[in-house]
Amino acid sequence: MASTSPLTPSFSLMLLFLTRGGLTGLLLTHAAQFALDPPEDLKVSDPGRLGYLDITWSPPSSLVNVTQCQIQYQLEYFNPFGNTWAALRTTRKTYSAQFDPSKDVMVRAYTLAKGPCTDGVLRRSENYTELIQKAPSTGIAGTEAKEFTCMFQNMERVECTWTRSLRTPADSQQNLFFWYKALEQAVECPKYILSAGVRSGCLFSRNSLVEFSDIIFCVNGSSSEGPLKPVFASLQIQNHIKPAATEKLDLQAGSDGQLELLWENPVTRLPGYCLEWEVEHIHEGPDGKITMRTVETKETKLTVPTTLHMERNCFQVRSKLSTYCVDETLWSDWSNEVCHSEKEEAAPELKPDPAPVCIYVAIAVIALLIVCLSVWAAIKMKKTEPEKKLGSRLASLFAKTSTYAAGKVFSGKQTCTDAII
């Protein structure tokens, strides 16, 4: 009868180790031999959304029959607005991203796999599929709009402006189009801003644009010499809010020798914690020395200690949005200045007003002319009266003498009343 010798514990452990090691080596060899190719048929298409392009691809043909591994894709594309490469991982075979249509489109894609085919390790294809799509050369070089900027004025309206290039033809007409994800197609500016009859900007109402969404703007145009070169911009309007200048400031002097400055939030749509304030304080001491300092605060008030003796303190305020609420921000304009003074203001020196002096001189000249005319008229009248009296007396005497002489002559002769010739 054959007998079997029992396996010693050491021999059993050695056999188990060799068995597991062989299986592991077999799996590793299979994983190493697994070919992971990059995606195929990488394409970029433009559906007419101002550079918001659709990227599509297909899985590699070598993975068509692979069902034991999870397949993903790593997509990388160059973001022209940030001048950086963006990367993402997805199980889908399509993705949309914003590009600048005036620049080249650069995209590349990898294949990722994890599962039994890779021994549970996430692997990425060594190679990638790349697509470089050249930008179309449209428009006259050097005619693109310059200095394109947008401001969300006090969260009430958006104002976008630009300037013309020196090479832009005089008869050209510039247009602005915009697009964001809620729109199917690009839309033209609702109300243009004109400068000397030329379009230089666009006005949007508060509801025309959306917040916290990328908005694409394009300024293009046409002329008798040909189309103008377009320019594109991408921004989110909440990062371009310019608060209104603060209008209501109240400066009070307390009995404890302190000045308290109070003001109101000009942006009623924003909570108070979204605004930061800067206060400019100008102090003039008793010796006339002037100092200026700025104080940053998150409250709508500021208390300043002062001696209130022969001093002058003036304040003005401006605001901006906090980076806790937006990524970028703009300062508002400065408010009007408010002052509190304990200095004795010197009475202003009264300067003679030349107007009454001129009036008095004119009156004196007129009065002098009237007196001179009166004197001249009186002298003239005195000279003419004796001449008139002498003339009348001579005329009377002559009349009497003539009458007397005639009576003497005709009294001694008979007069012929009839004469026959």
RODO-205468 format. One record per residue (C-alpha): residue in three letters; z, x, y negated; chain. Coordinates in steps of 0.2 Angstrom, whole numbers, plus 5000, padded with zeros to 4 digits. Each point is the difference from the previous one (the first is absolute). Example, Ala and Ser with C-alpha at 12.3 -4.5 7.8 and 13.67 -1.06 7.14 Angstrom:
// residues 2
   resn     zz     xx     yy   chain
    ALA   5039   5062   5022       A
    SER   4997   5006   4983       A
// end
This chain:
// residues 421
   resn     zz     xx     yy   chain
    MET   5000   5000   5000       A
    ALA   4994   5007   4984       A
    SER   5014   5003   4987       A
    THR   4998   4999   4981       A
    SER   5009   5012   4990       A
    PRO   5008   4992   4984       A
    LEU   4993   5007   4983       A
    THR   5013   5010   4991       A
    PRO   5004   4994   4982       A
    SER   4992   5015   4992       A
    PHE   4984   4998   5009       A
    SER   4999   4981   4995       A
    LEU   5003   5005   4982       A
    MET   4986   5013   5001       A
    LEU   4988   4987   5008       A
    LEU   5004   4987   4986       A
    PHE   4997   5013   4986       A
    LEU   4984   5005   5007       A
    THR   4994   4982   5002       A
    ARG   5004   4995   4983       A
    GLY   4993   5016   4993       A
    GLY   4984   4997   5008       A
    LEU   4999   4982   4994       A
    THR   5004   5006   4982       A
    GLY   4988   5014   5001       A
    LEU   4987   4988   5006       A
    LEU   5003   4988   4986       A
    LEU   5000   5014   4987       A
    THR   4984   5006   5007       A
    HIS   4992   4982   4999       A
    ALA   5007   4998   4982       A
    ALA   4992   5017   4995       A
    GLN   4984   4995   5008       A
    PHE   5000   4983   4990       A
    ALA   4986   5001   4987       A
    LEU   5005   4992   4983       A
    ASP   4985   4999   4989       A
    PRO   4999   4994   4982       A
    PRO   4994   4983   4995       A
    GLU   4982   4996   4999       A
    ASP   4988   4991   4988       A
    LEU   5010   5003   4984       A
    LYS   4993   4990   4986       A
    VAL   5004   4995   4981       A
    SER   4993   4985   4992       A
    ASP   5001   4992   4983       A
    PRO   5002   4981   4999       A
    GLY   4998   5001   4981       A
    ARG   5019   5002   4995       A
    LEU   4999   5014   4987       A
    GLY   5003   5014   5013       A
    TYR   5012   4991   5012       A
    LEU   4990   5005   5016       A
    ASP   5001   4995   5018       A
    ILE   5002   5014   5013       A
    THR   4996   4996   5018       A
    TRP   4999   5010   5016       A
    SER   4999   4998   5019       A
    PRO   5011   5007   5014       A
    PRO   4993   5015   5009       A
    SER   4989   4996   5015       A
    SER   5011   5011   5011       A
    LEU   5015   4987   4998       A
    VAL   4991   4984   5003       A
    ASN   5007   4999   5018       A
    VAL   5017   5007   4996       A
    THR   5013   4986   5001       A
    GLN   5016   5010   5004       A
    CYS   5002   5008   4983       A
    GLN   5003   4992   4982       A
    ILE   4986   5006   4989       A
    GLN   5002   5002   4981       A
    TYR   4990   5007   4986       A
    GLN   5005   5012   4986       A
    LEU   4989   4997   4984       A
    GLU   5000   5012   4986       A
    TYR   4990   4998   4984       A
    PHE   4999   5008   4983       A
    ASN   5008   4990   4985       A
    PRO   4990   5005   4985       A
    PHE   5013   4991   4988       A
    GLY   5014   5010   5007       A
    ASN   4990   5015   5004       A
    THR   5009   5001   5017       A
    TRP   4996   4996   5018       A
    ALA   5008   4984   5007       A
    ALA   5004   4998   5019       A
    LEU   5005   4985   5010       A
    ARG   5001   4995   5019       A
    THR   4994   4983   5006       A
    THR   4994   4992   5016       A
    ARG   4987   4991   4991       A
    LYS   4982   5006   4999       A
    THR   4997   4995   4981       A
    TYR   5009   5004   4984       A
    SER   4996   4997   4981       A
    ALA   5005   5013   4986       A
    GLN   4996   5003   4982       A
    PHE   4987   5013   4995       A
    ASP   4992   5006   4984       A
    PRO   4982   4995   5002       A
    SER   4995   5014   4988       A
    LYS   5007   5013   5012       A
    ASP   4996   5005   5018       A
    VAL   5009   4990   5014       A
    MET   5009   5011   5013       A
    VAL   5007   4992   5016       A
    ARG   5005   5008   5017       A
    ALA   5008   4992   5016       A
    TYR   5010   5006   5015       A
    THR   5004   4991   5016       A
    LEU   5018   4999   5006       A
    ALA   5006   4996   5018       A
    LYS   5017   4998   5008       A
    GLY   5004   4994   5018       A
    PRO   4998   5006   5018       A
    CYS   4983   5008   4996       A
    THR   5010   5012   4988       A
    ASP   5016   5001   5010       A
    GLY   5008   4989   4987       A
    VAL   4997   5013   4986       A
    LEU   4991   4994   4984       A
    ARG   4984   5010   4999       A
    ARG   4987   5001   4987       A
    SER   4982   5005   5002       A
    GLU   4996   5018   4995       A
    ASN   4984   4995   4992       A
    TYR   4997   4987   4987       A
    THR   4986   4989   4994       A
    GLU   4996   5003   4982       A
    LEU   4989   4991   4987       A
    ILE   4995   5006   4983       A
    GLN   4990   4987   4990       A
    LYS   4992   5007   4984       A
    ALA   5003   4990   4984       A
    PRO   4984   4992   4993       A
    SER   4994   5009   4984       A
    THR   4998   4985   4989       A
    GLY   5001   4999   4981       A
    ILE   4995   5013   4986       A
    ALA   5011   5015   5001       A
    GLY   5014   5001   4987       A
    THR   4999   4982   4994       A
    GLU   5015   4994   5010       A
    ALA   5015   4992   4990       A
    LYS   5014   5011   4994       A
    GLU   5019   4998   4999       A
    PHE   5001   4984   5010       A
    THR   5018   4994   4999       A
    CYS   5009   4983   5003       A
    MET   5016   4994   4992       A
    PHE   5010   4984   5006       A
    GLN   5007   4995   4983       A
    ASN   5017   4994   5002       A
    MET   4995   4992   5016       A
    GLU   4990   4987   4990       A
    ARG   4982   5007   5000       A
    VAL   4991   5015   5007       A
    GLU   4989   5010   4988       A
    CYS   4988   5012   5007       A
    THR   4990   5012   4988       A
    TRP   4988   5014   5001       A
    THR   4989   5011   4989       A
    ARG   4981   5003   5000       A
    SER   4993   5017   5005       A
    LEU   4991   5010   4987       A
    ARG   4984   4999   5011       A
    THR   5001   4981   5002       A
    PRO   4984   4992   4992       A
    ALA   5003   4990   4984       A
    ASP   4992   4984   5008       A
    SER   5010   5001   5016       A
    GLN   5011   4985   5006       A
    GLN   5016   5004   5010       A
    ASN   5008   4988   5012       A
    LEU   5016   5000   5009       A
    PHE   5003   4993   5018       A
    PHE   5016   4999   5010       A
    TRP   5005   4996   5018       A
    TYR   5016   4998   5010       A
    LYS   5003   4994   5018       A
    ALA   5002   4981   4995       A
    LEU   4982   5000   4993       A
    GLU   4985   4999   5011       A
    GLN   4989   5009   4988       A
    ALA   5001   5010   4984       A
    VAL   5003   4990   4984       A
    GLU   4994   5004   4982       A
    CYS   5012   5002   4985       A
    PRO   5005   4982   4993       A
    LYS   5001   5006   4982       A
    TYR   4993   5016   4993       A
    ILE   5008   5009   4985       A
    LEU   4987   5005   4987       A
    SER   5001   5015   4988       A
    ALA   4986   4999   4987       A
    GLY   4990   4988   5011       A
    VAL   5002   5012   5015       A
    ARG   5010   4996   5016       A
    SER   5015   5012   5001       A
    GLY   5012   4990   5011       A
    CYS   5005   4985   5009       A
    LEU   5014   4987   4999       A
    PHE   5008   4992   5014       A
    SER   5013   4986   5000       A
    ARG   5016   5002   5010       A
    ASN   4993   4990   5015       A
    SER   4983   5008   5001       A
    LEU   5007   5015   5009       A
    VAL   5013   5002   5014       A
    GLU   5015   5012   5001       A
    PHE   5004   5012   5014       A
    SER   4982   5001   5006       A
    ASP   4987   5013   4997       A
    ILE   4987   4994   4987       A
    ILE   4983   5008   4999       A
    PHE   4991   5001   4984       A
    CYS   4982   5006   4997       A
    VAL   4992   5003   4983       A
    ASN   4981   5001   5001       A
    GLY   4986   4995   4988       A
    SER   4982   5000   4996       A
    SER   4988   5007   4987       A
    SER   4982   5002   4995       A
    GLU   5001   5017   5008       A
    GLY   5007   4994   5016       A
    PRO   5016   4995   5009       A
    LEU   5016   5008   4994       A
    LYS   5011   5011   5012       A
    PRO   5014   4989   5006       A
    VAL   5018   5005   5000       A
    PHE   5014   4993   5012       A
    ALA   5019   4999   4998       A
    SER   5013   4993   5012       A
    LEU   5018   4995   4994       A
    GLN   5014   4987   5002       A
    ILE   5004   4991   4983       A
    GLN   5019   5000   5003       A
    ASN   4999   5019   4998       A
    HIS   4992   4998   4983       A
    ILE   5012   4988   4991       A
    LYS   5003   5004   4982       A
    PRO   5015   4990   4993       A
    ALA   5000   4992   4983       A
    ALA   5009   5009   4986       A
    THR   5018   4993   4998       A
    GLU   5001   4989   4985       A
    LYS   5018   4994   4999       A
    LEU   5013   5014   4997       A
    ASP   5018   4996   4994       A
    LEU   5010   5014   4993       A
    GLN   5019   4997   4997       A
    ALA   5014   5010   4993       A
    GLY   5017   4997   5009       A
    SER   5017   5002   4993       A
    ASP   5004   5014   5012       A
    GLY   4987   5012   4991       A
    GLN   4986   4997   5013       A
    LEU   4982   4994   4998       A
    GLU   4993   4988   5013       A
    LEU   4982   4998   5002       A
    LEU   4993   4985   5009       A
    TRP   4982   4994   5005       A
    GLU   4991   4988   5011       A
    ASN   4988   5003   5015       A
    PRO   4982   4997   4994       A
    VAL   4993   4997   5017       A
    THR   5007   4984   5006       A
    ARG   4991   5000   5017       A
    LEU   5009   5015   5005       A
    PRO   5019   5002   5006       A
    GLY   5010   5011   4989       A
    TYR   5003   5013   5013       A
    CYS   4981   5004   5000       A
    LEU   5000   5006   4982       A
    GLU   5007   5017   4993       A
    TRP   5003   5003   4982       A
    GLU   4999   5014   4988       A
    VAL   5010   5000   4983       A
    GLU   4996   5011   4986       A
    HIS   5015   5003   4989       A
    ILE   4998   5009   4983       A
    HIS   5016   5005   4991       A
    GLU   5002   5006   4982       A
    GLY   5017   5007   4997       A
    PRO   5010   5001   4983       A
    ASP   4992   5017   4997       A
    GLY   4982   4993   5001       A
    LYS   4997   5009   5017       A
    ILE   4989   4989   5011       A
    THR   5001   5001   5019       A
    MET   4990   4990   5013       A
    ARG   5003   4997   5019       A
    THR   4994   4989   5013       A
    VAL   5011   4990   5013       A
    GLU   4993   4992   5016       A
    THR   5009   4985   5007       A
    LYS   4997   4985   5012       A
    GLU   5010   4988   4989       A
    THR   4994   4990   4985       A
    LYS   5014   5007   4989       A
    LEU   5007   5017   4994       A
    THR   5017   5005   4992       A
    VAL   5000   5014   4988       A
    PRO   5016   5008   4993       A
    THR   5000   5003   4981       A
    THR   5012   5004   4986       A
    LEU   4991   4987   4989       A
    HIS   5003   5011   4985       A
    MET   4986   5005   4989       A
    GLU   4988   4999   5015       A
    ARG   4983   4992   5004       A
    ASN   4995   4996   5018       A
    CYS   4983   4993   5005       A
    PHE   4994   4994   5017       A
    GLN   4984   4995   5008       A
    VAL   4996   4995   5018       A
    ARG   4986   5001   5013       A
    SER   4999   4995   5019       A
    LYS   4991   5004   5016       A
    LEU   5000   4993   5018       A
    SER   5012   5009   5012       A
    THR   4992   5010   5015       A
    TYR   5011   4989   5011       A
    CYS   4988   4985   4996       A
    VAL   4983   5009   4998       A
    ASP   4992   5016   5004       A
    GLU   4994   5005   4982       A
    THR   5005   4994   4983       A
    LEU   4996   5000   4982       A
    TRP   5011   5001   4985       A
    SER   5000   4985   4987       A
    ASP   4998   5003   4982       A
    TRP   5015   5004   4990       A
    SER   5009   4985   4992       A
    ASN   5003   4998   4981       A
    GLU   5015   5011   4994       A
    VAL   5017   4993   4996       A
    CYS   5012   5010   4989       A
    HIS   5019   4999   4996       A
    SER   5005   5010   4984       A
    GLU   5017   5004   4992       A
    LYS   4992   5012   4988       A
    GLU   5000   4996   4981       A
    GLU   4983   4997   4996       A
    ALA   4995   5007   4983       A
    ALA   4993   4987   4989       A
    PRO   4981   5003   4998       A
    GLU   4995   5007   4983       A
    LEU   4992   4987   4990       A
    LYS   4983   5005   4994       A
    PRO   4992   4992   4985       A
    ASP   4987   4987   5004       A
    PRO   4985   5004   4990       A
    ALA   4994   4982   5000       A
    PRO   5011   4993   4986       A
    VAL   4997   5016   4989       A
    CYS   4981   4996   5001       A
    ILE   5003   4982   4996       A
    TYR   5011   5004   4984       A
    VAL   4987   5013   4994       A
    ALA   4986   4987   5002       A
    ILE   5010   4987   4990       A
    ALA   5004   5012   4986       A
    VAL   4981   5005   4999       A
    ILE   4995   4982   4999       A
    ALA   5014   4996   4987       A
    LEU   4994   5015   4990       A
    LEU   4982   4994   5001       A
    ILE   5005   4982   4994       A
    VAL   5010   5007   4985       A
    CYS   4985   5011   4995       A
    LEU   4988   4986   5001       A
    SER   5012   4989   4990       A
    VAL   5001   5013   4986       A
    TRP   4982   5003   5000       A
    ALA   4997   4981   4998       A
    ALA   5012   4998   4986       A
    ILE   4992   5015   4990       A
    LYS   4983   4992   5003       A
    MET   5006   4984   4993       A
    LYS   5008   5007   4985       A
    LYS   4983   5009   4995       A
    THR   4989   4985   5002       A
    GLU   5011   4988   4989       A
    PRO   4997   5008   4983       A
    GLU   4981   5001   5003       A
    LYS   4999   4982   5005       A
    LYS   5010   4995   4984       A
    LEU   4989   5011   4988       A
    GLY   4984   4993   5007       A
    SER   5006   4982   4998       A
    ARG   5005   5003   4982       A
    LEU   4984   5009   4996       A
    ALA   4990   4985   5007       A
    SER   5010   4987   4990       A
    LEU   4998   5010   4984       A
    PHE   4981   5002   5003       A
    ALA   4998   4981   5003       A
    LYS   5009   4996   4984       A
    THR   4990   5012   4989       A
    SER   4983   4994   5007       A
    THR   5005   4982   4996       A
    TYR   5004   5004   4982       A
    ALA   4985   5010   4997       A
    ALA   4988   4986   5007       A
    GLY   5008   4987   4989       A
    LYS   4996   5010   4984       A
    VAL   4982   5003   5004       A
    PHE   4995   4983   5005       A
    SER   5010   4991   4986       A
    GLY   4987   5006   4986       A
    LYS   4983   4996   5008       A
    GLN   4991   4986   5009       A
    THR   4996   5003   5017       A
    CYS   4982   4996   5007       A
    THR   5002   4989   5014       A
    ASP   4981   4998   5004       A
    ALA   4986   5014   5001       A
    ILE   4981   4997   5001       A
    ILE   4989   5014   5005       A
// end
